[in-house]
Amino acid sequence: MIDNIYNKYDKKKSCAKVKKWLKQYWDWKDEAQSKTLTIGSPSFDGLPKGTLYDPDYKIVDYVNAEREWKVRESVLEYIRSKGDYHEEYATILEYRFVKHNWKVEKVAQTIHVSKRTCEDMQQEALWEAARICPDKSVLVPK
């Protein structure tokens, strides 16, 4: 039944898109950091101060950027929560694409599998992530 739901999607293209989506983790984390809210000192020179922008723009930008990097972490947490091989799938995605950008050989050594097995597991992990990714543009129809 589940296979029928996802048969309408191109697995290879969807995996490539989710890989790109996962790699944006640090971009969004950096963006959130640059939008961190700060409190300034009051000005007492008596002149009116005005801005040409909505005062809440920085809050909205910060929340959006923070949501983007946190949603990537929550995808990994969900995959990891399924147990068994899924814990290794999440580890592979985290080490390869999200936080560390390690080479496949280093990840294979870390999880104690051969390079070939790690590459196969990586493809399954990417497909798993593509199916649960909240960004529906990741799943590419056939």
Disulfide bonds with the S-S distance in Angstrom:
none
